[in-house]
């Protein structure tokens, strides 16, 4: 796609309704229910391409401006209706009020239908340029359509935020027939499968997740993703010995999978088997794209074993790329307490409490860090956080 004017950010919302939407400045959201319903990466790619196209075409900002104008027009019509009603023509007044609101709403929705078609067209081009054939978008729209509460004859398409209408699907199907991807489609399904498995196991209903993964095992007892999913659910229930058994089975079929090794290390740490945890987690620390959670538990294992310098290196590596990882500041504060660096203890604990919403503790530590720090960047971060705290007090 053309160079965007800002960085895109992507979020998963814990919500069962099948939906995805874009906000201003490149913030794109997908509901967990829709993501869980997907079977392959191309479906996710299709939805994201569509939402990215909405952003690139400025549909969101234009819709905001349009809403302001339509709001004024609708209000004017409703006020006129009230005056007509006051004059005795109540039926005419009511009709005018409803009519003005309906006309305003229809105008907004008419633009929305055009926006949807344009987002489909441009999004499909993005997909084909990236090597996808567009069938994923078609199948995921069919899934969205199948979840609608009413039949298509009962609810018109324009009442849906992202209508999975028949005409859209016909258009997409025709596009697929007449276009070929420029490059081969991505061949490695493991990233999508891992993300999909983690979403289902860690954030969905536990009993439903276990039924799903056990069903996968009944079809293929050697399926590493099914064993991985069961292990994640069992870990949520603190059933670490059983979880570890499933992880070991998964690793027997996928020996170098970094996600499996990270999960095994995490479980071993939570069991208190620190040396085994260190061995498992150290094996993935130097990977070009490290497992973030694995790095976090490697640092915690090193702290527990008294290897403070190694833990500092691990957490600083994590902080360099993943600054907002939960609890990162807290454990850096613990490390520097062990190293006798009061300035950094107050800095990291202050930032931890600032990010977690504990204003009193944040202010206490940040005020002390401010008078002790020599690092100019850290001082700026402290002053910025303190100013925010003062405004919200």
N, C-alpha and C positions, 0 to 999 in steps of 0.2 A: 504494500500500500504506500501511498505518498507519505513523506515524512510528517508525522502529526505535530501539532503545536505544543503538545504536552505529553507526559508519560502516562500510559494507560495503567490502571490499577484494577485488579480483579478480586472479587469477594464471593464467598459462599454464604448464603443466608440460611440459617437453620429453620426451614419452613417447608411443609409437605406440599403446598400448592405448586403445581407445575407452572413455573414462570421464570423469566429472565428479563432484565431491564437495564437500561443505561441511564446514568445521571450526567450532569454537566461536567466538563473538564476530564472526560475519559474514565470515570468511575463506572465499572460494569459489574452487575450483580447477577448471580444465578442461584435459584432456590435449591436446597439440598434434595428435595423431593424429585425435581426434574433431573438433577445430576445422577441420583441413584437409579432412576428409571432408564438411563442410557446404557447401552450394551457395548458401545465401541467409541473410540476416540473421534471418529469422523462426525458423530452426532454432536459431541461437545464443540468440535471445530465449527460446525455449521451454525450453531446458536451464537457462538462468540463472534463469528464473522458478521452475522446479521446485526448484532449489537454494536460492533465496532463501526459498521457502515452508518448506523444511526448517528453516532458521535461525529464521524468524519463529515457527514452531510449537514451537520449543525441542526438536526431535527429537534433536539432537546431544547436548545436555546431559542429556536424559532417558535417552538410550541409554548414556551414560557411567555414570550412576547405576545403571541397570539391570544393566549388565555387572558392577558390583561385587557386587550382591546375587546374581546368577546364579552368579558365580564361587564364592561361598561355598557355595551350594546344590549345585553340581556337585562341589565338593571333598568335601563331607560324604558325598554318595552314593558317590564313588569310594573314600573311606576305609572306608565300610561294606562295600563290595565286597571290599576287601583283607582285612578281618577274616573275612568269610565264606570267602574262598579259603583263608586260613590254617587254618580249621577243617575243611578237607577238601572243601568244596563248591566246587571251583574253577570249574566251569562256571556255577554259580549266581552266584558272585562276579563272574566275568567279565561275565555278562549284566547284573548290577546296575550294574557300573561303566560299561559302555557305555550302558546304559539311562539312567542318571542324567545322563551327559554329553549324550546325544542329546536327552533331555527338556529340559535346560537350554538347549541350542542352539536347539531348536525353539521354546521360549518366547521367546527373543530375536528369532528370525526372524519369529515371528508378529506381534510388535509392528512389526517392520520392514515387513511387508507392509501393515499398517494405515497406517504412516507414509507409505509410498510413495503410497497412494491419496489420503491427505489432502493431501500435497504436490502431487499432480497436480491435485486439485480447486481448491485455493487458488492454485496457480501458474497454472492456466488463467484464473482470475478476474483475476489481475494482468495476464496477457497481453491479455485482452479490454479491460480498462480502459485499457491502453496503446495499443490500436489494432491488435493482431495477432489473427488468427483462430484460432490454435491449431494449424493444419495443420503448421506447422514442427516443433512438438514431436512430432507423430505421425510425420512423415517421418524425423526424426533417431532416434527410437526404433526404427524399422524398420531403419535403418542399423546401429545397435548390435546389434540382434537378428541381422542377417545376418552379423555378424562373430563370433558365438559359435562356439566350436570344435566343439561337439556339438549334435546336434539336440535339439529341445524334448522329445522322448520319452526322451532319455538323461540329461538333467540337469534336475532339478526347479527351478522358478522360485526357490524359497526359498534355493538355493545361490548365487544371484547377488546382488551388493551392491545394484545398481539393476536389478532384473529388468525387461527389456523384454517383459513377459509379454503373452500374447494378451488376457487379461481387462483389463489396463491399456489396451491399444490400442482395445479395443471401447468401453471407458468414454469415452476421449478422443474417439473418432469420434462417439459419441452426443452428447457435449457440443458438439462442433462443429456438428452438425446442428441443435441447439436453441438456439444462441446467436449473437448478432451483435455484432461489436466496437462499442464506444461511439463511437470516433472513427476516421477513416480511417487505414489502416496507413501507417507511414513510407514515403515515396515515393522517397527518395534512396538508391540502393544503393551509392554510391561509398565510403562509410566502411567498410562490411563488405568490399567487394571489395578495397580497399586493404590492410586488415589481413590478409585472407586471402592476398593475393598476397605480402605481406612475409613472412608466416609460412612459406609454401611455399618462397620463394626464398632466404631468409636462414638458415633453420634446418632445412630438409629436405635430402634427398640432392640434390646438385647436378645430376647426370645425369638423375635422375627429374624434377626441376623443369624442366630445359630441355626434356625430351620433352613435358611437360605444356603448357608455354607455346608451344612450336612447334606442337603440335597445335591449340591455340587459334588461332594465326595461320593455319594451313591452312584453318580454317573462316572466319576473318575477318581478312584481312591488315591491316586498319586498327584492330584491337582495341588501345586504348592500355594496358589492363591487362596484356596479353600482352607487349607491348614493355617495359613497366615491369618485369615479372617477369624477363624475360631480362636486362635491364640490371642488376638487382640480383644475379643469379647471376654475371654476367660481372665485376661489381665485386668479388665475393668472390674471384675468380680473378685479380684485378689486371689484367684486360683492359679498361682504361679507355676506349681509343679506340672499341672495339666497343660498350661499354656506352653511351657518349655518343651514338653513332649511333642506338641504340634509344630513348634518352630523347628525342632531338630528334624522332624519328618519332612517339613518343607525344604530345609537346607539339603537333605539327602537327594533331592531332585533338582535343586537350584543352588549349588554350593557357594557361588560367589555373589549372590544377591545381597547388595548392601543394606537394603531395607530389612531383610530377614536377619542379617547379622546384627544390625542396630537393635532390633526388637529383642533378640536373644540377649545381647549385652544389657539392655534395660531390665529385662526380667531377672537376670542373674544379679544385677545390682540391687534390685528390690528384694531379692531373696537373701541378700547379704553375702553372696559368693563373689567377693570383690576381685580376687585374682583372676577368676574365670571371666568375669565381666570385663576386666581390663584387657585381657587377651582378645576377646571378641571385638571390643570397641576400637582397640588400637589398630586392628586389621583394616578398618575402613577410614581411618583418620586422614590419610594422605591421598584419598581419591580426588580426582580433578573436580568432581561435584559432590562434596561430602554430604552425608545424611545429617541434617541439622540436629534432629533429636539425638542421633547417635553421638555427635560431638558434645552435646549438652550433658549426656549421661557419662561420657568419657571424662569430662571435667569433674563431675560430681564423684566419680569413682576415684580419680586422682586425689581429690580433697580428702576423701574418706581413708585413703591409704597413706596420707601424710605427704604426698608428692606435690607440694604447694607450687613450686616453680613450673612444673609440667602443667598443673591445673591452670595457672595464670596464662601460660602460652595458649592452651586450648580455648579458654574463654575469650581471650583477646582476639583469637582467630575467628571465633564465632561472632564477636562484636563487630568485627571489621565489615562483615557482609550482612549480618542479620541483627542489626542493632536493637530491634524491637522484640526480640525473642523473649517470651515470658520468663521471669525470674532471673534473667541474665545479670542484671545489676545487683540483685541481692547476693548472688554467689561471688561476684567480683568483690563486693564489700566484705564478705567472709574471708576471701583469700587475702585481702590487704590488711585485715585485722590480724591474721596469722603472721603477716610480714611486718607488722608494726608501722604501717603507713596510715596515720590517722587522717591525713588530708584526703586520701583516696577512699578510705572507709566512709567518711562523711559524704563525699561526692556520690559514690555509687548507691549508698543507702538512701541518700536524699533523692536521687533520681528514681530509685525503685518506688519509694513512697509517693513521689510526685505522679508517676505514671499509674499507680494503682489507686489514686484518689484519697490517700491519707494525708490531708493538707497539714495537720499539726506536726506530724513526724517529719514530713518533707521539709517544712520550714525550719525545724530544729536542726536537721543535718545540713541543709543547704547553707544556712547562715554561718555555721561553723566552717564548712568547706570554703566559703567565699573568703574568709580571712586567712586561710592556710594554703590555698592552691597557688601554684606558680605557672601552671599550664594555661595559656591565654584562651585556648578553645574551650577548655573545661570551665574556666571562669565565665566566659560568655554564656555557656549553657546554663550555668547556675543563675546568673543574673536574669536571663530570659525566663527561667522557671519561676524565680521569685516574683518577677513582675506579673506573671500570669496568676500566681497565687494571690497577690495583692488585689488584682482586679476582681477576682472571684470571691474575695472575703466578704 
